[in-house]
Amino acid sequence: MADHWQSSRFGNDKARITQSAPRFLVAYAGQGGRQIQELSIADLSTDPRTPESRRHGGGYYRTSLDDARRAMAQAKTMGADFRISALYWMQGEGNGGPTGSLVPTRWDAELPRPAGLAWYRDQLIAYRKQWSADLCAITGKHGELPMFTYQTLGPAGEAQLMAADADQNIWLVGPHYAVPSAINSRTKPDRHGDPIHLSADGERWWGEQVGKVMHRVLDRSEDWQPLRPRSAKLATDRASILLDFTVPHPPLVLDTTFLARQEIATKDGFTSLSGFRVRDTTGALLTLTAVEIAAPAQVRLRFARPLPAGQTCSVSYGHPFAQALGPIASLRSGPEHTAELLLKSSFTAQLKPLLAEGAFFVTSLSGQTTRVAIRGTSEENGVTVLRYDPRELRNNVPFAAGQEIVAQRSFTYGNLRDSDPAPSTHTFADPAYGTRAGQPYPLWNWCVLFSDLSTD
């Protein structure tokens, strides 16, 4: 983050950066899996109603203020000035509820979705205002501190976008689903990270995205907006929808080369395609036949059949499934304590974008529910062979011959991005997975995740 912001401010001129660049301090006070009020001044980590397993730690908000005080003291001893340029927020999954809304605390019931989104929006705005006021009191700064946030997975991500719309000092950078997951990371011999987290390359790449947007907002005074939908209009023949987008750097691109095409195929089309799904008045999914770029800032979704007269529909974006792989032909032991799934045909072309990223999941669509990370593939007699470590089977549930399976990414995603040409400061560094080591991080802006966008 700091590297990219600094590089952008000095026009990527290394000599100027070396001679003139200020020193940056990035301080972090938090812990993964925490709820917003456990990180806030409320400090619910210490509340006796919090389960014992989550009651350790605490004092995260207070620590963030102490970090500012220590930075002020250190700058004074160095004869330097210290100021806080921005705040950054990366939280949300911890408040996700079991049915798609949000829970305020670990002991409260899940709120109805509209109320839950509004609750988290208001909590985040209040958090920024409190944090800004307390930090400004320490540093002597007047005014408000801007806060940048990613879009987390789940309902909190939509609430974060709502907060950015309601508070002029909150800027949503965008979704992080394009970056590699920590399932590619090695935490100990033969062990890997949690899929919800990011790999080292993912963290560095996402940091560059944040630094890019910080530069545009703080240095260029850009009125930043992520790639997001503005409206959805049903065609007069009721056979398609035209979506209009706010696009940071047109034109729009449906990218199925960098990210595998997101899809859920049906008999005569798709119930999800490139991330897009459409539901009718009853909530039933409509069958799509195509997703097309209609203009530099427009996308058209085509239906297999026109929407019946009198019905309305809504659009959502984001799903983790990629290529359906059909039934498992057979299973066998692999080398070095691995196991292998043999498919009934070749999926080399379809799996190429997933393999370029690194590991990916296969999930059962029939039989017992299970999932595992695929860490190697091969071709044998014209069929694809998938290799995995049985220790990574979800709940230790094995696959079985005949089960229908699907390849999926770690994150809910879609294929819509813009054409932002911003150069990265760093490159993919880890050659232990995927095929991108040495390549620059692409700093395109991917479409935010959204749901229930009604048609006009």
C-alpha positions in Angstrom: 0.0 0.0 0.0 2.6 2.5 1.1 5.0 1.5 -1.7 2.4 2.1 -4.4 1.1 5.3 -2.9 4.7 6.7 -2.6 5.6 5.6 -6.1 2.5 7.2 -7.6 3.1 10.5 -5.8 6.6 10.7 -7.4 5.6 9.5 -10.9 7.3 6.1 -10.4 10.6 8.0 -10.5 12.9 5.9 -8.3 15.5 8.7 -8.0 13.0 11.2 -6.7 11.5 8.6 -4.4 14.9 7.9 -2.8 15.7 11.6 -2.4 12.4 13.1 -1.4 9.9 10.5 -0.3 8.6 10.8 3.3 8.7 7.9 5.7 5.5 5.9 6.1 4.2 4.2 9.2 1.5 1.6 8.9 0.0 0.6 12.2 -2.4 -2.3 12.7 -4.5 -3.0 15.8 -6.9 -5.9 15.3 -7.4 -9.6 14.9 -9.0 -11.8 12.3 -12.6 -13.0 12.8 -13.6 -10.1 15.1 -16.9 -8.3 15.0 -17.1 -4.6 14.5 -18.0 -3.8 18.1 -15.2 -6.0 19.4 -12.8 -3.7 17.4 -14.5 -0.5 18.4 -14.4 1.6 21.5 -17.2 -0.6 22.9 -14.6 -3.4 23.1 -17.0 -6.3 23.4 -14.2 -8.8 23.4 -14.1 -8.2 27.1 -17.9 -8.5 27.6 -18.7 -11.5 29.8 -21.5 -12.5 27.3 -18.8 -13.1 24.7 -17.9 -16.8 24.4 -14.8 -17.7 26.2 -13.0 -18.7 23.0 -13.3 -15.1 21.7 -12.8 -13.2 25.0 -9.0 -13.2 24.8 -7.3 -10.1 23.5 -9.4 -7.0 23.4 -8.4 -3.4 23.7 -7.9 -3.1 19.9 -9.3 0.4 19.6 -7.3 1.6 22.5 -4.2 0.1 21.0 -4.8 2.0 17.7 -4.8 5.3 19.7 -1.7 4.3 21.6 0.0 3.6 18.3 -0.6 7.2 17.3 0.8 8.5 20.6 3.9 6.4 20.2 4.3 7.6 16.6 4.1 11.2 17.8 6.7 10.7 20.4 9.0 8.9 18.0 8.7 11.7 15.4 9.5 14.3 18.1 12.7 12.5 19.0 13.7 12.4 15.4 12.9 16.1 14.8 10.3 15.1 12.3 6.6 15.9 11.7 4.0 13.2 12.0 0.5 13.2 10.6 -2.1 10.7 9.8 -3.2 10.7 6.1 -5.8 8.0 6.1 -7.5 5.2 7.9 -8.0 1.7 6.4 -10.8 -0.8 7.2 -10.7 -4.5 6.6 -13.5 -6.3 8.5 -17.0 -7.6 8.0 -17.2 -11.4 7.8 -17.4 -11.7 11.6 -20.8 -10.0 11.6 -22.2 -12.3 9.0 -25.4 -14.2 10.0 -26.4 -17.7 9.0 -29.2 -16.6 6.6 -27.5 -13.8 4.7 -27.9 -10.8 7.0 -25.9 -9.5 9.9 -25.7 -10.1 13.7 -24.8 -7.2 15.9 -23.1 -9.3 18.6 -22.3 -12.9 19.3 -25.4 -13.2 21.5 -27.9 -11.2 19.4 -30.3 -12.7 16.9 -29.7 -12.1 13.2 -31.4 -8.9 12.0 -33.7 -8.9 8.9 -31.5 -8.2 5.9 -32.5 -4.5 5.3 -32.2 -3.7 8.9 -28.9 -5.6 9.2 -27.4 -3.7 6.3 -28.5 -0.4 7.7 -27.2 -1.3 11.1 -23.7 -2.2 9.8 -23.7 0.9 7.6 -24.4 3.1 10.7 -21.9 1.3 12.8 -19.1 1.8 10.3 -19.9 5.5 9.9 -20.0 6.0 13.6 -16.7 4.1 14.0 -14.9 6.3 11.4 -16.2 9.5 13.1 -15.1 8.4 16.5 -11.8 7.1 15.3 -11.1 10.3 13.3 -12.0 12.5 16.3 -9.8 10.6 18.8 -6.8 10.5 16.5 -7.1 14.1 15.5 -7.1 15.0 19.2 -3.8 13.2 19.6 -2.1 14.6 16.5 -3.6 18.1 16.6 -5.1 17.8 13.1 -8.3 19.7 12.3 -11.1 18.2 10.2 -12.0 14.7 9.3 -9.7 11.7 8.5 -10.7 9.8 5.4 -11.2 6.0 5.7 -10.7 3.6 2.8 -12.3 0.1 2.9 -12.3 -3.0 0.8 -15.6 -4.8 0.0 -15.7 -7.8 2.2 -17.5 -11.0 1.2 -21.1 -11.4 2.4 -23.7 -8.8 3.5 -21.3 -6.5 5.2 -19.7 -5.8 1.9 -22.9 -4.3 0.6 -23.3 -2.3 3.8 -19.8 -1.0 3.3 -20.8 0.4 -0.1 -23.9 1.9 1.6 -21.6 3.6 4.2 -19.4 5.0 1.4 -22.5 6.5 -0.2 -23.7 8.0 3.0 -20.3 9.4 4.4 -18.2 11.6 2.1 -15.1 10.5 4.1 -15.5 6.8 3.4 -14.1 5.5 0.2 -14.8 1.9 -1.0 -11.7 0.7 -3.0 -13.5 -2.3 -4.5 -13.8 -6.1 -4.0 -10.7 -8.2 -3.4 -12.0 -11.4 -5.1 -9.4 -11.4 -8.0 -6.4 -11.8 -5.7 -5.1 -15.2 -4.7 -6.4 -16.9 -1.6 -4.3 -18.2 1.3 -5.1 -21.8 0.3 -1.9 -21.2 -1.7 0.1 -20.2 1.4 2.2 -22.6 3.4 1.8 -22.2 7.1 3.9 -25.3 8.1 5.1 -28.4 6.2 2.2 -29.7 4.1 -0.3 -27.3 5.6 -1.9 -24.3 4.0 -3.8 -21.1 4.9 -7.5 -20.5 5.3 -9.4 -19.9 2.0 -11.0 -16.7 3.4 -7.7 -15.0 3.8 -5.2 -13.8 1.2 -1.8 -15.2 0.2 1.3 -13.0 0.6 1.0 -12.0 -3.1 -2.7 -11.4 -2.5 -2.0 -9.0 0.4 0.7 -7.1 -1.5 -1.4 -6.9 -4.7 -4.5 -5.7 -2.8 -2.3 -3.2 -0.9 -1.3 -1.8 -4.3 -5.0 -1.4 -5.2 -5.6 0.5 -2.0 -2.5 2.7 -2.6 -3.7 3.5 -6.1 -7.1 4.7 -4.9 -5.5 6.6 -2.0 -3.3 8.5 -4.4 -6.2 9.3 -6.7 -8.4 10.6 -3.8 -5.8 12.3 -1.6 -3.4 13.6 -4.2 -5.5 14.1 -7.2 -8.8 15.0 -5.5 -10.6 12.4 -7.6 -14.2 11.7 -6.7 -13.5 8.0 -6.7 -16.2 5.4 -7.3 -15.6 1.6 -7.7 -17.0 -0.3 -10.7 -20.6 -0.6 -9.7 -24.1 -0.8 -11.3 -26.2 2.3 -11.7 -29.4 0.9 -13.2 -31.0 -2.1 -14.8 -33.6 -1.8 -17.5 -35.7 -4.6 -18.9 -35.9 -4.5 -22.7 -39.2 -3.8 -24.4 -39.3 -7.4 -25.7 -38.7 -8.6 -22.1 -35.9 -10.9 -23.4 -32.9 -9.1 -21.9 -31.7 -6.6 -19.3 -29.4 -3.6 -20.0 -27.2 -2.8 -17.1 -25.6 0.6 -16.8 -22.4 1.0 -14.8 -20.2 3.6 -13.2 -16.8 2.6 -14.6 -13.5 4.1 -13.3 -11.7 3.5 -16.5 -13.8 2.4 -19.5 -14.3 0.3 -21.4 -15.8 -2.7 -19.5 -14.3 -6.1 -20.1 -15.7 -9.6 -19.5 -12.4 -11.2 -18.6 -12.5 -15.0 -18.7 -8.8 -15.4 -19.3 -7.4 -13.9 -16.1 -10.3 -15.4 -14.0 -12.1 -18.6 -15.0 -15.5 -18.0 -16.4 -18.0 -18.0 -13.6 -21.0 -20.2 -14.5 -23.7 -22.6 -13.4 -24.9 -24.4 -16.5 -28.4 -25.8 -17.0 -30.1 -27.7 -19.9 -30.6 -24.6 -22.1 -28.3 -22.0 -20.6 -27.0 -20.7 -17.3 -28.6 -19.8 -14.0 -25.4 -17.8 -13.3 -23.0 -16.5 -15.9 -19.9 -14.3 -15.5 -21.2 -13.6 -12.0 -24.7 -12.4 -13.0 -27.9 -14.0 -11.8 -31.5 -12.8 -12.4 -34.5 -13.7 -10.2 -38.2 -13.2 -11.0 -40.9 -12.0 -8.7 -41.1 -15.4 -7.0 -37.4 -15.6 -6.4 -36.9 -18.3 -9.1 -33.7 -18.0 -11.1 -34.1 -17.1 -14.8 -32.0 -18.9 -17.4 -29.4 -16.8 -19.1 -28.0 -17.5 -22.6 -25.4 -14.7 -22.8 -23.7 -11.8 -21.0 -22.4 -9.2 -23.5 -20.6 -5.9 -23.4 -23.2 -3.6 -25.0 -21.2 -0.3 -24.7 -18.1 0.9 -22.8 -20.2 1.2 -19.6 -23.1 -1.2 -20.3 -23.7 -4.9 -20.1 -26.6 -6.9 -21.6 -28.0 -10.1 -20.0 -30.0 -12.2 -22.4 -32.7 -14.7 -21.3 -33.5 -18.1 -22.8 -37.2 -17.0 -22.7 -38.8 -13.6 -22.3 -40.0 -12.6 -18.9 -43.8 -13.1 -18.6 -45.9 -10.0 -18.7 -46.7 -8.6 -15.3 -43.5 -10.1 -13.7 -40.6 -8.1 -12.4 -37.0 -9.2 -11.9 -33.8 -8.3 -10.0 -30.1 -8.8 -10.7 -27.3 -10.0 -8.4 -23.6 -10.4 -9.0 -21.2 -12.9 -7.5 -20.9 -16.7 -7.1 -17.9 -19.0 -6.4 -18.6 -21.7 -9.0 -16.6 -22.0 -12.2 -16.6 -25.0 -14.5 -18.8 -28.0 -13.9 -16.6 -31.1 -14.2 -19.3 -33.8 -14.6 -19.2 -37.1 -12.7 -16.1 -38.7 -11.1 -15.1 -41.7 -13.2 -12.9 -43.2 -10.5 -10.6 -42.5 -7.6 -7.1 -43.8 -6.8 -4.1 -43.2 -4.6 -1.6 -40.7 -5.8 2.1 -40.1 -5.1 3.4 -39.1 -1.7 0.2 -39.7 0.3 -2.1 -37.8 -2.1 -5.3 -39.0 -3.8 -6.6 -38.5 -7.3 -10.0 -38.0 -9.0 -10.2 -39.2 -12.6 -12.8 -37.4 -14.7 -14.6 -38.6 -17.8 -13.1 -36.1 -20.2 -10.5 -33.4 -20.6 -11.0 -30.0 -18.9 -7.5 -28.6 -19.6 -8.6 -25.5 -21.4 -11.4 -24.7 -18.8 -9.0 -25.2 -15.8 -6.2 -23.1 -17.2 -7.2 -19.8 -15.6 -7.7 -21.6 -12.2 -4.3 -23.2 -12.4 -2.7 -19.9 -13.3 -3.9 -18.6 -10.0 -2.8 -21.7 -8.0 -4.9 -24.1 -6.1 -8.7 -24.3 -6.5 -11.5 -26.2 -5.0 -13.7 -29.0 -6.3 -17.1 -29.3 -4.6 -19.6 -32.2 -4.8 -23.0 -31.4 -6.4 -24.5 -34.8 -5.6 -24.1 -37.5 -2.9 -22.4 -36.5 0.4 -21.4 -32.8 0.6 -17.6 -32.4 0.5 -14.9 -30.2 -0.9 -11.2 -30.2 -1.3 -8.4 -28.0 -2.6 -6.9 -29.3 -5.9 -3.1 -28.7 -6.0 -2.2 -30.5 -9.1 -3.7 -31.8 -12.4 -2.6 -33.9 -15.3 -3.9 -35.5 -18.5 -4.1 -39.3 -18.9 -5.6 -41.0 -21.9 -7.6 -37.9 -22.8 -9.1 -37.3 -19.4 -8.2 -34.9 -16.6 -6.8 -36.2 -13.3 -7.2 -34.0 -10.2 -4.7 -34.5 -7.3 -5.4 -33.5 -3.7 -4.3 -34.2 -0.1 -7.0 -36.3 1.7 -6.2 -34.4 4.9 -7.8 -31.3 3.4 -11.2 -33.0 2.7 -14.0 -31.0 4.2 -15.1 -32.6 7.4 -13.0 -35.7 6.3 -15.9 -36.7 4.0 -14.5 -38.6 1.0 -15.6 -38.3 -2.7 -17.2 -41.2 -4.4 -17.3 -42.4 -8.0 -20.3 -41.1 -9.9 -20.5 -37.9 -7.9 -21.1 -34.7 -9.9 -18.5 -32.1 -9.0 -17.7 -28.5 -9.9 -14.5 -26.4 -9.8 -14.8 -23.2 -7.7 -12.6 -20.4 -6.6 -12.1 -19.5 -2.9 -14.1 -16.3 -3.3 -17.5 -15.3 -4.6 -16.6 -13.5 -7.9 -17.6 -12.4 -11.4 -15.8 -11.6 -14.6 -16.6 -8.0 -15.1 -13.7 -5.4 -14.8 -12.6 -2.1 -16.3 -9.5 -1.2 -18.3 -7.5 0.7 -15.7 -3.9 1.0 -17.0 -2.3 1.9 -13.7 1.1 0.1 -13.4 2.0 -1.9 -10.3 5.1 -1.3 -8.2 5.6 -5.0 -7.4 5.2 -8.3 -9.3 3.9 -11.8 -8.4 6.7 -13.1 -6.2 5.8 -16.6 -5.1 6.8 -19.3 -7.8 5.5 -22.1 -5.6 2.0 -21.9 -7.0 0.3 -20.8 -10.2 2.1 -19.5 -13.3 2.2 -15.7 -12.7 5.5 -15.3 -10.8 7.4 -12.3 -12.2 4.3 -10.8 -13.8 3.1 -7.3 -12.7 -0.1 -7.2 -10.6 -2.9 -6.0 -12.8 -4.6 -3.0 -11.2 -7.9 -3.3 -13.0 -11.0 -2.5 -11.0 -13.4 -5.4 -10.7 -17.2 -5.0 -10.3 -18.5 -4.8 -6.7 -20.6 -7.7 -5.4 -24.3 -6.8 -5.3 -27.8 -8.2 -4.9 -31.4 -7.3 -5.5 -30.8 -4.6 -8.1 -34.4 -4.1 -9.4 -35.1 -3.5 -13.1 -36.8 -0.3 -14.3 
